[in-house]
């Protein structure tokens, strides 16, 4: 069970640090996996099409948006939360 921090500023900071750590791990896994694919391509089929390109581009797009979401500073803030709470619900 998670510890509930009574200080909301500290809790947000801890959450953001976890998000940053997640993005860093995502980047390292991306790098490691794509290097392995490039080595396999180079060792077995260097004369053929550079097939790791599809993984590099596809996964790279996902990584870009992950890093952007974490580091852009456009996450949830109190003003957005208050607007969403005040929005009328259309659930019937």
Backbone atoms as SQL, in Angstrom:
CREATE TABLE atoms (id INTEGER PRIMARY KEY, chain TEXT, resi INTEGER, resn TEXT, atom TEXT, x REAL, y REAL, z REAL);
INSERT INTO atoms VALUES
  (1, 'A', 1, 'UNK', 'N', 0.849, -1.181, 0.000),
  (2, 'A', 1, 'UNK', 'CA', 0.000, 0.000, 0.000),
  (3, 'A', 1, 'UNK', 'C', 0.890, 1.238, 0.000),
  (4, 'A', 2, 'UNK', 'N', 0.479, 2.246, -0.742),
  (5, 'A', 2, 'UNK', 'CA', 1.259, 3.475, -0.818),
  (6, 'A', 2, 'UNK', 'C', 1.113, 4.293, 0.463),
  (7, 'A', 3, 'UNK', 'N', 2.193, 4.970, 0.797),
  (8, 'A', 3, 'UNK', 'CA', 2.116, 5.921, 1.912),
  (9, 'A', 3, 'UNK', 'C', 1.388, 7.161, 1.434),
  (10, 'A', 4, 'UNK', 'N', 0.444, 7.626, 2.226),
  (11, 'A', 4, 'UNK', 'CA', -0.291, 8.847, 1.882),
  (12, 'A', 4, 'UNK', 'C', 0.425, 10.012, 2.536),
  (13, 'A', 5, 'UNK', 'N', 0.937, 10.896, 1.702),
  (14, 'A', 5, 'UNK', 'CA', 1.697, 12.037, 2.180),
  (15, 'A', 5, 'UNK', 'C', 0.737, 13.184, 2.492),
  (16, 'A', 6, 'UNK', 'N', 0.782, 13.730, 3.703),
  (17, 'A', 6, 'UNK', 'CA', -0.142, 14.816, 4.041),
  (18, 'A', 6, 'UNK', 'C', 0.184, 16.132, 3.332),
  (19, 'A', 7, 'UNK', 'N', 1.392, 16.275, 2.829),
  (20, 'A', 7, 'UNK', 'CA', 1.791, 17.505, 2.142),
  (21, 'A', 7, 'UNK', 'C', 1.550, 17.334, 0.642),
  (22, 'A', 8, 'UNK', 'N', 0.542, 18.025, 0.075),
  (23, 'A', 8, 'UNK', 'CA', 0.226, 17.820, -1.345),
  (24, 'A', 8, 'UNK', 'C', 1.338, 18.283, -2.286),
  (25, 'A', 9, 'UNK', 'N', 2.100, 19.295, -1.908),
  (26, 'A', 9, 'UNK', 'CA', 3.199, 19.767, -2.762),
  (27, 'A', 9, 'UNK', 'C', 4.280, 18.700, -2.840),
  (28, 'A', 10, 'UNK', 'N', 4.609, 18.125, -1.688),
  (29, 'A', 10, 'UNK', 'CA', 5.615, 17.062, -1.678),
  (30, 'A', 10, 'UNK', 'C', 5.113, 15.843, -2.440),
  (31, 'A', 11, 'UNK', 'N', 3.846, 15.509, -2.276),
  (32, 'A', 11, 'UNK', 'CA', 3.270, 14.356, -2.978),
  (33, 'A', 11, 'UNK', 'C', 3.347, 14.548, -4.488),
  (34, 'A', 12, 'UNK', 'N', 3.049, 15.765, -4.971),
  (35, 'A', 12, 'UNK', 'CA', 3.162, 16.048, -6.410),
  (36, 'A', 12, 'UNK', 'C', 4.602, 15.944, -6.873),
  (37, 'A', 13, 'UNK', 'N', 5.531, 16.423, -6.049),
  (38, 'A', 13, 'UNK', 'CA', 6.948, 16.351, -6.417),
  (39, 'A', 13, 'UNK', 'C', 7.412, 14.901, -6.505),
  (40, 'A', 14, 'UNK', 'N', 6.993, 14.092, -5.550),
  (41, 'A', 14, 'UNK', 'CA', 7.369, 12.678, -5.569),
  (42, 'A', 14, 'UNK', 'C', 6.777, 11.994, -6.803),
  (43, 'A', 15, 'UNK', 'N', 5.517, 12.291, -7.112),
  (44, 'A', 15, 'UNK', 'CA', 4.883, 11.723, -8.300),
  (45, 'A', 15, 'UNK', 'C', 5.634, 12.122, -9.556),
  (46, 'A', 16, 'UNK', 'N', 6.019, 13.376, -9.654),
  (47, 'A', 16, 'UNK', 'CA', 6.753, 13.849, -10.831),
  (48, 'A', 16, 'UNK', 'C', 8.115, 13.176, -10.936),
  (49, 'A', 17, 'UNK', 'N', 8.775, 12.958, -9.804),
  (50, 'A', 17, 'UNK', 'CA', 10.055, 12.258, -9.829),
  (51, 'A', 17, 'UNK', 'C', 9.891, 10.828, -10.315),
  (52, 'A', 18, 'UNK', 'N', 8.805, 10.149, -9.905),
  (53, 'A', 18, 'UNK', 'CA', 8.534, 8.800, -10.407),
  (54, 'A', 18, 'UNK', 'C', 8.275, 8.822, -11.910),
  (55, 'A', 19, 'UNK', 'N', 7.548, 9.831, -12.376),
  (56, 'A', 19, 'UNK', 'CA', 7.282, 9.945, -13.813),
  (57, 'A', 19, 'UNK', 'C', 8.577, 10.178, -14.590),
  (58, 'A', 20, 'UNK', 'N', 9.456, 11.019, -14.053),
  (59, 'A', 20, 'UNK', 'CA', 10.738, 11.264, -14.721),
  (60, 'A', 20, 'UNK', 'C', 11.592, 10.001, -14.744),
  (61, 'A', 21, 'UNK', 'N', 11.600, 9.274, -13.634),
  (62, 'A', 21, 'UNK', 'CA', 12.368, 8.027, -13.591),
  (63, 'A', 21, 'UNK', 'C', 11.816, 7.040, -14.617),
  (64, 'A', 22, 'UNK', 'N', 10.494, 6.980, -14.752),
  (65, 'A', 22, 'UNK', 'CA', 9.883, 6.099, -15.742),
  (66, 'A', 22, 'UNK', 'C', 10.291, 6.464, -17.162),
  (67, 'A', 23, 'UNK', 'N', 10.333, 7.744, -17.466),
  (68, 'A', 23, 'UNK', 'CA', 10.750, 8.194, -18.801),
  (69, 'A', 23, 'UNK', 'C', 12.223, 7.869, -19.043),
  (70, 'A', 24, 'UNK', 'N', 13.050, 8.015, -18.023),
  (71, 'A', 24, 'UNK', 'CA', 14.468, 7.687, -18.170),
  (72, 'A', 24, 'UNK', 'C', 14.665, 6.199, -18.419),
  (73, 'A', 25, 'UNK', 'N', 13.936, 5.368, -17.687),
  (74, 'A', 25, 'UNK', 'CA', 14.030, 3.920, -17.888),
  (75, 'A', 25, 'UNK', 'C', 13.524, 3.557, -19.279),
  (76, 'A', 26, 'UNK', 'N', 12.444, 4.191, -19.706),
  (77, 'A', 26, 'UNK', 'CA', 11.911, 3.961, -21.050),
  (78, 'A', 26, 'UNK', 'C', 12.981, 4.289, -22.099),
  (79, 'A', 27, 'UNK', 'N', 13.676, 5.399, -21.916),
  (80, 'A', 27, 'UNK', 'CA', 14.736, 5.784, -22.852),
  (81, 'A', 27, 'UNK', 'C', 15.881, 4.784, -22.879),
  (82, 'A', 28, 'UNK', 'N', 16.271, 4.293, -21.719),
  (83, 'A', 28, 'UNK', 'CA', 17.357, 3.308, -21.666),
  (84, 'A', 28, 'UNK', 'C', 16.960, 1.984, -22.311),
  (85, 'A', 29, 'UNK', 'N', 15.742, 1.535, -22.054),
  (86, 'A', 29, 'UNK', 'CA', 15.270, 0.293, -22.671),
  (87, 'A', 29, 'UNK', 'C', 15.185, 0.466, -24.186),
  (88, 'A', 30, 'UNK', 'N', 14.702, 1.607, -24.626),
  (89, 'A', 30, 'UNK', 'CA', 14.639, 1.916, -26.062),
  (90, 'A', 30, 'UNK', 'C', 16.033, 1.833, -26.686),
  (91, 'A', 31, 'UNK', 'N', 16.984, 2.477, -26.058),
  (92, 'A', 31, 'UNK', 'CA', 18.347, 2.470, -26.569),
  (93, 'A', 31, 'UNK', 'C', 18.921, 1.055, -26.604),
  (94, 'A', 32, 'UNK', 'N', 18.808, 0.329, -25.506),
  (95, 'A', 32, 'UNK', 'CA', 19.347, -1.015, -25.397),
  (96, 'A', 32, 'UNK', 'C', 18.709, -1.951, -26.426),
  (97, 'A', 33, 'UNK', 'N', 17.385, -1.950, -26.526),
  (98, 'A', 33, 'UNK', 'CA', 16.696, -2.852, -27.448),
  (99, 'A', 33, 'UNK', 'C', 17.036, -2.539, -28.901),
  (100, 'A', 34, 'UNK', 'N', 17.130, -1.258, -29.235),
  (101, 'A', 34, 'UNK', 'CA', 17.421, -0.912, -30.622),
  (102, 'A', 34, 'UNK', 'C', 18.875, -1.161, -30.983),
  (103, 'A', 35, 'UNK', 'N', 19.780, -1.007, -30.035),
  (104, 'A', 35, 'UNK', 'CA', 21.174, -1.358, -30.298),
  (105, 'A', 35, 'UNK', 'C', 21.286, -2.860, -30.571),
  (106, 'A', 36, 'UNK', 'N', 20.577, -3.669, -29.790),
  (107, 'A', 36, 'UNK', 'CA', 20.590, -5.115, -30.019),
  (108, 'A', 36, 'UNK', 'C', 20.044, -5.438, -31.417),
  (109, 'A', 37, 'UNK', 'N', 18.966, -4.789, -31.809),
  (110, 'A', 37, 'UNK', 'CA', 18.407, -5.030, -33.140),
  (111, 'A', 37, 'UNK', 'C', 19.381, -4.633, -34.242),
  (112, 'A', 38, 'UNK', 'N', 20.071, -3.526, -34.054),
  (113, 'A', 38, 'UNK', 'CA', 21.040, -3.081, -35.060),
  (114, 'A', 38, 'UNK', 'C', 22.192, -4.068, -35.149),
  (115, 'A', 39, 'UNK', 'N', 22.654, -4.573, -34.009),
  (116, 'A', 39, 'UNK', 'CA', 23.741, -5.563, -34.011),
  (117, 'A', 39, 'UNK', 'C', 23.290, -6.833, -34.722),
  (118, 'A', 40, 'UNK', 'N', 22.069, -7.285, -34.441),
  (119, 'A', 40, 'UNK', 'CA', 21.547, -8.487, -35.109),
  (120, 'A', 40, 'UNK', 'C', 21.447, -8.241, -36.609),
  (121, 'A', 41, 'UNK', 'N', 20.912, -7.098, -37.001),
  (122, 'A', 41, 'UNK', 'CA', 20.827, -6.761, -38.426),
  (123, 'A', 41, 'UNK', 'C', 22.209, -6.766, -39.066),
  (124, 'A', 42, 'UNK', 'N', 23.160, -6.123, -38.422),
  (125, 'A', 42, 'UNK', 'CA', 24.514, -6.027, -38.963),
  (126, 'A', 42, 'UNK', 'C', 25.187, -7.391, -39.044),
  (127, 'A', 43, 'UNK', 'N', 24.956, -8.247, -38.051),
  (128, 'A', 43, 'UNK', 'CA', 25.607, -9.553, -38.012),
  (129, 'A', 43, 'UNK', 'C', 25.015, -10.525, -39.031),
  (130, 'A', 44, 'UNK', 'N', 23.715, -10.437, -39.307),
  (131, 'A', 44, 'UNK', 'CA', 23.066, -11.448, -40.132),
  (132, 'A', 44, 'UNK', 'C', 22.591, -10.976, -41.491),
  (133, 'A', 45, 'UNK', 'N', 22.155, -9.722, -41.617),
  (134, 'A', 45, 'UNK', 'CA', 21.585, -9.277, -42.899),
  (135, 'A', 45, 'UNK', 'C', 22.015, -7.857, -43.260),
  (136, 'A', 46, 'UNK', 'N', 23.313, -7.551, -43.212),
  (137, 'A', 46, 'UNK', 'CA', 23.712, -6.159, -43.493),
  (138, 'A', 46, 'UNK', 'C', 23.474, -5.733, -44.938),
  (139, 'A', 47, 'UNK', 'N', 23.357, -6.683, -45.840),
  (140, 'A', 47, 'UNK', 'CA', 23.143, -6.321, -47.240),
  (141, 'A', 47, 'UNK', 'C', 21.669, -6.090, -47.560),
  (142, 'A', 48, 'UNK', 'N', 20.797, -6.415, -46.614),
  (143, 'A', 48, 'UNK', 'CA', 19.366, -6.222, -46.822),
  (144, 'A', 48, 'UNK', 'C', 18.907, -4.883, -46.246),
  (145, 'A', 49, 'UNK', 'N', 17.624, -4.635, -46.439),
  (146, 'A', 49, 'UNK', 'CA', 17.019, -3.404, -45.930),
  (147, 'A', 49, 'UNK', 'C', 17.272, -3.270, -44.427),
  (148, 'A', 50, 'UNK', 'N', 17.482, -2.049, -43.973),
  (149, 'A', 50, 'UNK', 'CA', 17.736, -1.773, -42.555),
  (150, 'A', 50, 'UNK', 'C', 16.422, -1.864, -41.792),
  (151, 'A', 51, 'UNK', 'N', 15.993, -3.099, -41.483),
  (152, 'A', 51, 'UNK', 'CA', 14.707, -3.340, -40.840),
  (153, 'A', 51, 'UNK', 'C', 14.586, -2.788, -39.423),
  (154, 'A', 52, 'UNK', 'N', 15.665, -2.574, -38.655),
  (155, 'A', 52, 'UNK', 'CA', 15.469, -1.960, -37.333),
  (156, 'A', 52, 'UNK', 'C', 14.899, -0.546, -37.396),
  (157, 'A', 53, 'UNK', 'N', 14.914, 0.034, -38.577),
  (158, 'A', 53, 'UNK', 'CA', 14.374, 1.379, -38.752),
  (159, 'A', 53, 'UNK', 'C', 12.926, 1.463, -38.276),
  (160, 'A', 54, 'UNK', 'N', 12.122, 0.409, -38.526),
  (161, 'A', 54, 'UNK', 'CA', 10.705, 0.442, -38.150),
  (162, 'A', 54, 'UNK', 'C', 10.541, 0.501, -36.640),
  (163, 'A', 55, 'UNK', 'N', 11.345, -0.243, -35.926),
  (164, 'A', 55, 'UNK', 'CA', 11.288, -0.202, -34.465),
  (165, 'A', 55, 'UNK', 'C', 11.800, 1.138, -33.940),
  (166, 'A', 56, 'UNK', 'N', 12.876, 1.602, -34.526),
  (167, 'A', 56, 'UNK', 'CA', 13.461, 2.875, -34.083),
  (168, 'A', 56, 'UNK', 'C', 12.457, 4.010, -34.269),
  (169, 'A', 57, 'UNK', 'N', 11.809, 4.056, -35.425),
  (170, 'A', 57, 'UNK', 'CA', 10.848, 5.133, -35.688),
  (171, 'A', 57, 'UNK', 'C', 9.561, 4.967, -34.881),
  (172, 'A', 58, 'UNK', 'N', 8.979, 3.780, -34.916),
  (173, 'A', 58, 'UNK', 'CA', 7.712, 3.565, -34.222),
  (174, 'A', 58, 'UNK', 'C', 7.827, 3.744, -32.719),
  (175, 'A', 59, 'UNK', 'N', 8.784, 3.074, -32.152),
  (176, 'A', 59, 'UNK', 'CA', 8.990, 3.164, -30.711),
  (177, 'A', 59, 'UNK', 'C', 9.486, 4.563, -30.348),
  (178, 'A', 60, 'UNK', 'N', 10.280, 5.158, -31.223),
  (179, 'A', 60, 'UNK', 'CA', 10.793, 6.504, -30.976),
  (180, 'A', 60, 'UNK', 'C', 9.677, 7.535, -30.873),
  (181, 'A', 61, 'UNK', 'N', 8.633, 7.359, -31.669),
  (182, 'A', 61, 'UNK', 'CA', 7.485, 8.270, -31.578),
  (183, 'A', 61, 'UNK', 'C', 6.829, 8.145, -30.205),
  (184, 'A', 62, 'UNK', 'N', 6.637, 6.907, -29.766),
  (185, 'A', 62, 'UNK', 'CA', 6.059, 6.685, -28.440),
  (186, 'A', 62, 'UNK', 'C', 6.924, 7.250, -27.335),
  (187, 'A', 63, 'UNK', 'N', 8.229, 7.048, -27.444),
  (188, 'A', 63, 'UNK', 'CA', 9.162, 7.586, -26.453),
  (189, 'A', 63, 'UNK', 'C', 9.125, 9.110, -26.446),
  (190, 'A', 64, 'UNK', 'N', 9.069, 9.712, -27.630),
  (191, 'A', 64, 'UNK', 'CA', 8.995, 11.169, -27.718),
  (192, 'A', 64, 'UNK', 'C', 7.800, 11.709, -26.944),
  (193, 'A', 65, 'UNK', 'N', 6.627, 11.116, -27.161),
  (194, 'A', 65, 'UNK', 'CA', 5.427, 11.593, -26.476),
  (195, 'A', 65, 'UNK', 'C', 5.472, 11.312, -24.978),
  (196, 'A', 66, 'UNK', 'N', 6.104, 10.212, -24.579),
  (197, 'A', 66, 'UNK', 'CA', 6.256, 9.925, -23.158),
  (198, 'A', 66, 'UNK', 'C', 7.124, 10.999, -22.501),
  (199, 'A', 67, 'UNK', 'N', 8.273, 11.280, -23.095),
  (200, 'A', 67, 'UNK', 'CA', 9.177, 12.304, -22.550),
  (201, 'A', 67, 'UNK', 'C', 8.516, 13.672, -22.582),
  (202, 'A', 68, 'UNK', 'N', 7.815, 13.963, -23.646),
  (203, 'A', 68, 'UNK', 'CA', 7.136, 15.253, -23.757),
  (204, 'A', 68, 'UNK', 'C', 6.091, 15.411, -22.656),
  (205, 'A', 69, 'UNK', 'N', 5.315, 14.374, -22.392),
  (206, 'A', 69, 'UNK', 'CA', 4.290, 14.433, -21.352),
  (207, 'A', 69, 'UNK', 'C', 4.904, 14.641, -19.973),
  (208, 'A', 70, 'UNK', 'N', 6.073, 14.060, -19.755),
  (209, 'A', 70, 'UNK', 'CA', 6.700, 14.163, -18.432),
  (210, 'A', 70, 'UNK', 'C', 7.410, 15.504, -18.246),
  (211, 'A', 71, 'UNK', 'N', 8.145, 15.938, -19.252),
  (212, 'A', 71, 'UNK', 'CA', 9.000, 17.112, -19.092),
  (213, 'A', 71, 'UNK', 'C', 8.420, 18.418, -19.620),
  (214, 'A', 72, 'UNK', 'N', 7.250, 18.384, -20.263),
  (215, 'A', 72, 'UNK', 'CA', 6.721, 19.617, -20.849),
  (216, 'A', 72, 'UNK', 'C', 6.091, 20.535, -19.813),
  (217, 'A', 73, 'UNK', 'N', 5.756, 19.994, -18.679),
  (218, 'A', 73, 'UNK', 'CA', 5.152, 20.821, -17.644),
  (219, 'A', 73, 'UNK', 'C', 3.683, 21.083, -17.873),
  (220, 'A', 74, 'UNK', 'N', 3.069, 20.346, -18.782),
  (221, 'A', 74, 'UNK', 'CA', 1.650, 20.549, -19.056),
  (222, 'A', 74, 'UNK', 'C', 0.805, 19.470, -18.394),
  (223, 'A', 75, 'UNK', 'N', 1.252, 19.016, -17.262),
  (224, 'A', 75, 'UNK', 'CA', 0.506, 17.979, -16.553),
  (225, 'A', 75, 'UNK', 'C', -0.701, 18.557, -15.846),
  (226, 'A', 76, 'UNK', 'N', -1.224, 17.801, -14.920),
  (227, 'A', 76, 'UNK', 'CA', -2.386, 18.250, -14.176),
  (228, 'A', 76, 'UNK', 'C', -1.976, 19.294, -13.149),
  (229, 'A', 77, 'UNK', 'N', -2.679, 20.391, -13.133),
  (230, 'A', 77, 'UNK', 'CA', -2.461, 21.397, -12.101),
  (231, 'A', 77, 'UNK', 'C', -3.814, 21.692, -11.452),
  (232, 'A', 78, 'UNK', 'N', -3.784, 22.460, -10.409),
  (233, 'A', 78, 'UNK', 'CA', -5.017, 22.704, -9.648),
  (234, 'A', 78, 'UNK', 'C', -6.077, 23.417, -10.482),
  (235, 'A', 79, 'UNK', 'N', -5.678, 24.316, -11.368),
  (236, 'A', 79, 'UNK', 'CA', -6.648, 25.035, -12.192),
  (237, 'A', 79, 'UNK', 'C', -7.371, 24.075, -13.139),
  (238, 'A', 80, 'UNK', 'N', -6.641, 23.159, -13.759),
  (239, 'A', 80, 'UNK', 'CA', -7.272, 22.186, -14.650),
  (240, 'A', 80, 'UNK', 'C', -8.193, 21.250, -13.881),
  (241, 'A', 81, 'UNK', 'N', -7.764, 20.828, -12.716),
  (242, 'A', 81, 'UNK', 'CA', -8.583, 19.944, -11.894),
  (243, 'A', 81, 'UNK', 'C', -9.877, 20.650, -11.493),
  (244, 'A', 82, 'UNK', 'N', -9.770, 21.924, -11.072),
  (245, 'A', 82, 'UNK', 'CA', -10.955, 22.686, -10.671),
  (246, 'A', 82, 'UNK', 'C', -11.915, 22.865, -11.846),
  (247, 'A', 83, 'UNK', 'N', -11.383, 23.127, -13.056),
  (248, 'A', 83, 'UNK', 'CA', -12.245, 23.259, -14.233),
  (249, 'A', 83, 'UNK', 'C', -12.976, 21.955, -14.527),
  (250, 'A', 84, 'UNK', 'N', -12.267, 20.842, -14.393),
  (251, 'A', 84, 'UNK', 'CA', -12.888, 19.544, -14.683),
  (252, 'A', 84, 'UNK', 'C', -13.949, 19.203, -13.639),
  (253, 'A', 85, 'UNK', 'N', -13.699, 19.537, -12.396),
  (254, 'A', 85, 'UNK', 'CA', -14.694, 19.290, -11.343),
  (255, 'A', 85, 'UNK', 'C', -15.946, 20.110, -11.603),
  (256, 'A', 86, 'UNK', 'N', -15.782, 21.337, -12.078),
  (257, 'A', 86, 'UNK', 'CA', -16.916, 22.215, -12.324),
  (258, 'A', 86, 'UNK', 'C', -17.644, 21.936, -13.632),
  (259, 'A', 87, 'UNK', 'N', -17.111, 21.104, -14.478),
  (260, 'A', 87, 'UNK', 'CA', -17.723, 20.812, -15.772),
  (261, 'A', 87, 'UNK', 'C', -18.973, 19.952, -15.551),
  (262, 'A', 88, 'UNK', 'N', -20.070, 20.303, -16.222),
  (263, 'A', 88, 'UNK', 'CA', -21.278, 19.491, -16.076),
  (264, 'A', 88, 'UNK', 'C', -21.058, 18.093, -16.648),
  (265, 'A', 89, 'UNK', 'N', -21.616, 17.112, -15.950),
  (266, 'A', 89, 'UNK', 'CA', -21.465, 15.733, -16.378),
  (267, 'A', 89, 'UNK', 'C', -22.603, 15.373, -17.317),
  (268, 'A', 90, 'UNK', 'N', -22.274, 14.657, -18.377),
  (269, 'A', 90, 'UNK', 'CA', -23.289, 14.251, -19.339),
  (270, 'A', 90, 'UNK', 'C', -23.582, 12.771, -19.274),
  (271, 'A', 91, 'UNK', 'N', -23.662, 12.238, -18.059),
  (272, 'A', 91, 'UNK', 'CA', -23.839, 10.793, -17.942),
  (273, 'A', 91, 'UNK', 'C', -25.301, 10.392, -17.678),
  (274, 'A', 92, 'UNK', 'N', -26.233, 11.226, -18.041),
  (275, 'A', 92, 'UNK', 'CA', -27.631, 10.797, -17.962),
  (276, 'A', 92, 'UNK', 'C', -28.414, 11.617, -17.105);
